[in-house]
Amino acid sequence: MATHYDALIIGSGQAGPFLAARLVEAGMQVALIEREHLGGTCVNDGCMPTKTLVASARVAHLARRARDFGVVLHGAVGVDMKAIKTRKDAVVDNAVKGLTQWLEGMQGLRLVRGHARFVAPHAVEVDGETLEAPKIFINTGGRPVLPDWPGLDQVPVLTNTSMMALDVLPRHLVVIGGSYIGLEFAQIYRRFGAEVTVLEYADRLIAREDPEVSQEVQAILEREGVRFLLGVRDARVSSSADGQGIRIALAAAGTAHEIEGSHLLAAVGRRPNTDDLGLERAGIATDARGFITVDAQLRTSVPGVWALGDANGQGSFTHTAYNDHEIVAANLLDGEARRSTERIPAYALFTDPPLGRIGMTEAQARASGRPALVGVMPMSRVGRAKERGETQGFMKVLVDAKTERILGAALLCIEGDEIVHSLLDAMAADASYRVIRRCVHIHPTVSELIPALLDGLVPLR
């Protein structure tokens, strides 16, 4: 006998619980199925724990710079990794506890613990029980992938997930991958006191960004002592001679290198958790990378089945997953016609200083063929940055020369992940850049230089 519901939600990441709340509020009987831990990647081993580590690392970094601010500390600055992990775990545990209490107290919602697999287009099986519903929402998230390097399967390899259990300071952390996750961990552990080497296949870091962004991020981290090897090829991994670490032989930009480290972190990308859901039994289509194929309203190839978050490949960020639930709820419950194609690309690299990124890159603006304007301001010109002793980085904005609409921005600067939203909001409002240009901002702030940045627009060559 099958148990019938109005809706099934598979996965409790950022989309699932909030969609469940909207559905039960509308009077539906809903089952939320979770195989591992409530909250998904963001709460358990993504955004929340890593940003807690970023905060601890920043305190250590500022403590070492104390004399720059006229503050005298007696003795060397050290870190207690067990205490850092305890703090991080407490933040995560409190979030999971709050989410659990909220969901368990939600009338009309049943929490089902276990792994769901489709047995029909509108039925799944969980530990021998069949659950059916006319509406099914897949929110199963993603997981790390490992590079196909010879010998990698013979040594311990950390991922962003297993890093969360680390309570010791690596002597030498080797990071495979010079993109967002790898760079954040590289700076975190360098600031904790580890030697850090980053290995990147491409010829520059975060290759989706404009070259000057890549170059400045690398320069910032190199000034803190992070070592980079770019253009990595022919890597082979083995245990170190003493058996206590790892050894990697490789070529970087045509030169042979041998790296020995105590810990190895792989941060080369993620894949969706869709390969063990029985999608083929339901006729749900996926692309070559395993992402569930959806339209702009996040509907799959099977009527009555939606895919949200990392499973659909439409953003793979916590904020886009949350927005996915808003789109689905608005279309189903509010009589709206919202689409994922309406949102503006927005994300951040949470190094220090952070990179806030919205809209087009400079390369994309050129490729679009439209006449564009660009404004760039080094942070050395920003009074607030000088006062705080944090003048690394720059701000860059792109504007359509004809429509005066903001096309995109890259703010690699102190609080760039926050400041960028003023530009993002103007883009969402479809407002001319002159609205911000003429706005009177508070002094002394970093944001007050946004009008000056826009005042310096020149044609993009």
Sequence and secondary structure as in RCSB ss.txt:
>XXXX:A:sequence
MATHYDALIIGSGQAGPFLAARLVEAGMQVALIEREHLGGTCVNDGCMPTKTLVASARVAHLARRARDFGVVLHG
AVGVDMKAIKTRKDAVVDNAVKGLTQWLEGMQGLRLVRGHARFVAPHAVEVDGETLEAPKIFINTGGRPVLPDWP
GLDQVPVLTNTSMMALDVLPRHLVVIGGSYIGLEFAQIYRRFGAEVTVLEYADRLIAREDPEVSQEVQAILEREG
VRFLLGVRDARVSSSADGQGIRIALAAAGTAHEIEGSHLLAAVGRRPNTDDLGLERAGIATDARGFITVDAQLRT
SVPGVWALGDANGQGSFTHTAYNDHEIVAANLLDGEARRSTERIPAYALFTDPPLGRIGMTEAQARASGRPALVG
VMPMSRVGRAKERGETQGFMKVLVDAKTERILGAALLCIEGDEIVHSLLDAMAADASYRVIRRCVHIHPTVSELI
PALLDGLVPLR
>XXXX:A:secstr
  EE SEEEE  SSSHHHHHHHHHHTT  EEEEESS TTHHHHHHSHHHHHHHHHHHHHHHHHHTGGGGT    S
     HHHHHHHHHHHHHHHHHHHHHHHHT TTEEEEES EEEEETTEEEETTEEEE SEEEE   EEE     T
TGGGS  B TTGGGG  S  SEEEEE  SHHHHHHHHHHHHHT EEEEEESSSSSSTTS HHHHHHHHHHHHHTT
 EEEESEEEEEEEE TTSSSEEEEEEETTEEEEEEESEEEE S EEES TTS HHHHT  B TTS B   TT B 
SSTTEEE GGGGTS  SHHHHHHHHHHHHHHHHS     GGGS  EEEE SSS EEEEE  HHHHHHHT  EEEE
EEEGGG HHHHHTT   SEEEEEEETTT BEEEEEEESTTHHHHHHHHHHHHHTT BHHHHHT    SSSSGGGH
HHHHHT EE  
